[in-house]
Amino acid sequence: MRLKKPEELRSHRWFGVNDLRSFGHRSRMLQMGFDREEFVGKPVIAIINTWSELNCCHTHFKDRAAEIKRGVWQAGGIPLEMPASTLAEAFERPTPMLHRNLLAMEVEQILRHHPFDGAVLMGGCDKTTPGLLMGAARMNLTTLFMPAGPMLRGNWRGETLGSGSDTWKYWAELRAGKITECEWREIEEGIARSPGLCMTMGTGMTMTALAEVLGMSLPGASTIPAVDSNHNRMASSSGRRIVEMVWRDIKPRNLMTDKAFENSCLALMAFGGSTNGFIHLVAMARRCGVMLKLDDFHAAAEKVPVILNLRPAGKYLAEDWFYAGGIKAALKVISEALHLDCLTANGLTLGDNIKDAQTFDDDVIRPFENPIYGEGGTAVLYGNLAPDGAVMKSAACDPKFLQHSGPAVVFDSYDEMIAEIDRDDIDITADHVLVLRNSGPKGGPGMPEWGMLPIPKKLLQQGVRDMLRLSDCRMSGTSYGACVLHIAPESFIGGPLALVENGDIIEVDVAERRLDVKVSEEELKRRRSLWKVPKSPFIRGYNRMYIDHVNQAHEGCDFDYLEFSDQDPPEPEIH
């Protein structure tokens, strides 16, 4: 592969030209204390950092940014740190998903309009990974992704706790009167013990793992715990590697190909990954010109079982996965299903990167012939309730709900559900089906993670811990239960979910990939004639723009004007 010459660097247009404007660029770099020799003819590397004092998953990113910079300097580049939207899952309401596309736009603009030759993207907390990669894909500037890594295991009275999954579990026990407020507070103090992502197979772990499968991280990066010294070294290695990638002109769309996305679908299924991965992968793929569809995920589910025994579908946590051999060992297990010739960020193929991988605990990383779940852990459903599809994490629910019918209990909003769900006189049994609508991409807006609807207190006290729940929103990757999500088209725009009434029989059949309401077409047509478009409270600003332009869940919830086109925007003029 031919190496670039210094005058072929993108930054040369800013710093290497003998004119008035370049004089201004160079003089301002000198103003900041840089010597000419540090930035002229050297790869200029953006360190896109999503750190903030409200992103608990990224609190170590100040240190990691410094370590990435060290690697860049060592390799003969110049690193320049740039802040970007933090998208903190723990604090941003109603959901950071509302701003994923904004981060993607921000990253594309930062990279396009500054003198950068390459970039290291620092992310991990749920929506930062897809947002960063969507922006990088559209800009198609040499890019490497540095994942935040999982936090340490939680602990309470000697019991291992997992992010999210055990929160929901013990919240149900508290509402049922099975644990005390004092015990609940102890759990609160023990469940999150270090910087890093949720250590269950939530959206954060899912998306950083898939970023690596796409070839956008160095091998093994995604499963290193955030506070492990290997993570520090991975940061400096990423800094050194991005400089080499610039000279060799390796770009995101060289790595994120149709075969790489097929690999990611397979990994998502084999890892028992978050249902959010469906939406994010579709959006990322479409930014690369790959028209990924829900049926592609179903095809992947038929090829691989769930081989990772991680919560919420399994038993263990990400720290155990790392000790058991990490992501490379897990990919080795499903290697026969993968495209091993896909190029990755280190310049080698996926097959090269995993050929020597070993599994050190085959209860954490199961052999292909002894999975924790026989077919990919999430099912794609269609029917008269979901003409454009819905998803259900079948590996993480009571098996009896994989084929179930029951009468609907309908809530038109999250607030209505919260006000009604724990009433003593609510007319409900474990066979009923909870339905939440007006919570999709436009209705939320942003598809908040409300899909794991709470079990009514009345039923919790009877020992019920799962029931069938339907919505057009998302749920956390750390959530579990018989939850049908992402129903499309959403109710807010008149999707069939908007027509369901209390008492209608809802039928789910995972084996047949069906989701239906047992109501005649004539009756549905009558109800549709009476349906009125809900009024949105958002009439201005970004939220209005979001509602006007976001597409549906099966299309990735991207903005309609940001998907791939054959023509890339031009480089900025320098006058």
C-alpha positions, 0 to 999 in steps of 0.5 A, spaced: 500 500 500 502 506 497 504 511 503 501 518 503 506 524 502 506 530 507 504 534 501 498 530 500 495 530 507 489 534 508 492 539 513 497 541 508 491 545 505 491 549 512 498 549 514 503 548 508 501 553 503 505 559 502 499 564 502 496 569 507 490 564 510 496 559 511 500 564 514 494 566 519 493 558 521 500 557 522 501 564 526 495 561 531 498 555 532 504 558 534 500 563 538 498 556 542 505 554 543 506 549 538 513 549 534 512 549 526 516 543 526 510 540 530 504 541 525 507 542 518 507 536 514 505 531 520 498 528 520 494 532 525 489 528 529 483 530 532 481 526 539 474 527 539 472 526 546 465 525 549 467 526 556 463 530 561 462 531 568 455 528 567 457 522 563 459 517 569 461 512 564 466 516 561 470 519 567 476 516 565 476 519 558 481 525 561 486 520 562 485 516 556 485 522 552 492 524 554 494 517 553 492 517 546 495 523 545 502 520 547 501 515 542 500 520 537 506 524 538 510 517 539 508 516 532 510 523 529 503 526 529 500 532 532 494 530 537 488 536 538 483 534 543 476 536 541 470 536 545 463 533 543 456 532 545 456 527 551 450 523 551 450 521 558 445 515 558 444 516 566 442 523 566 439 525 559 432 525 559 427 523 556 433 520 552 440 521 549 437 517 543 434 524 541 441 527 540 444 521 537 443 524 530 445 531 533 452 528 535 453 525 528 452 531 525 457 535 530 462 529 528 461 530 521 462 538 521 468 538 526 472 533 522 470 536 515 471 544 517 478 543 521 485 541 519 484 534 521 487 528 517 485 523 522 481 522 528 480 517 534 473 517 537 472 516 544 465 513 546 462 508 549 456 510 553 450 507 549 448 512 543 455 515 543 458 509 539 453 509 533 453 517 533 460 518 533 461 512 527 455 515 523 458 522 523 465 519 521 462 514 516 459 520 512 465 524 513 470 518 511 476 521 514 481 516 517 478 514 523 479 509 529 474 508 535 477 507 542 471 504 547 470 506 554 470 499 556 466 496 562 466 497 569 467 492 574 462 487 577 457 490 582 457 487 589 451 487 595 452 482 601 457 478 597 452 477 591 454 480 584 450 485 581 449 487 574 448 494 571 440 495 569 438 488 570 439 487 577 436 494 578 430 492 575 430 485 578 430 489 585 426 494 584 420 489 583 422 486 589 422 492 593 415 494 590 413 487 592 415 488 599 420 483 599 426 487 600 427 493 605 428 501 603 435 500 607 437 494 603 435 498 596 440 503 598 445 498 599 444 496 592 444 503 590 451 504 593 454 497 590 451 496 583 456 501 580 463 501 583 468 504 577 468 508 571 466 504 565 460 502 561 454 497 564 458 491 565 452 487 562 450 486 555 447 492 555 447 497 549 454 500 551 457 493 551 453 491 545 455 497 540 462 497 542 463 490 541 460 491 534 464 497 532 470 492 533 467 487 529 466 492 524 473 493 524 473 500 527 477 498 533 484 495 535 483 487 536 480 486 543 479 493 545 472 493 546 472 488 552 478 491 556 475 493 563 475 501 563 480 501 570 484 495 567 491 497 565 491 494 559 486 499 557 491 505 558 495 501 553 490 500 548 489 508 548 496 509 547 496 504 541 490 507 538 494 513 538 500 510 534 496 506 530 491 512 527 498 516 525 499 509 521 492 509 518 493 516 515 499 515 512 496 508 509 489 512 507 485 507 511 478 510 511 471 508 515 468 506 508 474 501 507 472 497 513 465 498 514 463 494 508 457 490 507 460 484 509 463 487 515 455 489 517 453 482 516 458 480 521 456 485 526 449 482 525 451 475 526 455 478 532 449 481 535 445 475 535 451 470 538 452 475 543 445 476 546 446 483 544 441 489 546 435 490 541 438 497 540 443 494 536 438 493 531 436 501 530 444 503 530 446 498 526 441 500 520 443 507 521 450 506 521 450 501 515 445 506 511 451 512 512 455 507 509 451 506 503 449 499 506 441 498 506 441 493 512 434 491 513 430 487 519 430 481 515 438 481 515 438 480 522 433 474 522 437 471 517 443 472 522 439 469 528 438 462 523 446 461 523 448 462 530 446 461 537 447 465 543 454 463 545 455 468 550 453 467 557 452 474 560 446 478 563 441 479 562 440 473 557 445 469 561 449 469 568 455 472 567 458 480 566 463 483 562 469 482 566 468 475 566 468 475 559 474 479 558 478 473 563 474 468 559 478 470 552 474 477 551 471 478 544 476 475 540 475 468 543 467 469 542 468 471 535 473 465 534 467 460 536 462 463 531 468 464 526 465 459 520 459 463 520 463 470 519 467 473 513 474 473 515 477 477 510 474 483 512 479 488 513 480 491 520 483 498 523 490 494 524 491 493 517 490 485 518 483 481 516 478 479 522 481 472 521 488 474 522 486 477 528 482 472 531 486 465 529 490 464 535 484 466 540 483 462 546 477 461 550 479 460 558 472 459 561 467 455 556 461 457 561 462 464 559 464 463 552 460 457 550 462 452 545 457 453 538 454 446 540 453 448 547 449 455 547 445 458 552 440 459 547 439 455 541 437 461 536 440 468 535 437 471 542 432 476 538 426 475 534 424 479 528 416 479 528 411 482 523 403 482 523 397 486 522 400 490 528 407 491 525 407 491 518 414 494 518 417 489 523 418 489 531 423 486 535 423 481 541 429 479 545 426 472 546 433 469 550 431 474 556 424 472 557 420 467 560 419 461 554 412 461 555 411 468 552 414 466 546 407 463 544 402 467 547 395 471 547 391 475 551 387 481 552 390 488 551 391 493 557 392 500 553 396 506 555 396 512 551 402 515 554 408 513 559 405 518 564 398 515 564 401 508 565 405 510 571 399 513 574 395 507 573 399 501 573 399 500 581 392 501 582 389 496 587 383 496 583 386 495 576 383 489 572 389 485 570 392 478 570 398 475 568 395 473 562 393 480 560 398 484 555 400 491 557 400 496 551 404 503 551 403 507 545 405 514 543 412 513 545 416 511 538 421 516 534 416 521 533 411 520 539 417 520 544 420 523 541 426 519 541 424 512 542 425 513 550 427 506 553 420 505 556 419 498 553 420 494 559 413 496 562 413 495 570 409 489 572 403 491 576 404 491 583 398 487 584 401 482 580 408 482 583 405 481 590 402 475 587 409 472 585 408 474 577 415 477 574 414 477 567 408 478 562 407 480 555 408 487 554 408 491 547 410 498 545 413 502 539 419 505 544 425 501 546 428 498 552 435 498 555 440 493 553 440 491 560 433 490 561 429 483 560 422 480 560 417 478 554 417 485 551 416 487 544 419 493 542 420 498 536 413 496 533 413 500 526 410 504 524 409 507 530 402 509 533 404 517 533 403 517 525 397 512 525 401 505 525 396 499 527 398 500 535 394 506 535 388 502 533 388 497 539 383 498 544 382 495 551 380 487 551 383 486 544 386 479 544 394 480 542 397 474 539 405 473 539 408 467 536 415 467 535 416 461 532 412 464 526 415 471 527 408 473 528 405 479 532 397 480 531 391 483 534 385 479 533 380 484 530 377 484 523 380 488 517 373 492 517 373 494 524 380 496 524 378 500 518 372 503 522 377 505 528 382 508 523 377 513 520 376 515 527 383 516 529 386 523 530 393 525 529 396 526 537 398 534 538 406 534 539 408 539 545 414 541 540 413 547 536 420 549 535 428 548 536 431 541 535 426 537 537 421 540 532 426 538 527 427 531 530 420 530 529 419 533 522 425 529 519 426 522 523 425 516 520 422 509 523 425 504 527 426 499 522 430 505 518 434 506 523 431 513 526 436 517 522 434 524 519 431 523 512 436 528 509 442 524 512 442 518 509 448 516 504 448 519 497 453 518 492 456 525 492 460 527 498 459 534 501 465 538 498 471 540 502 471 547 505 474 552 501 480 556 504 480 563 502 
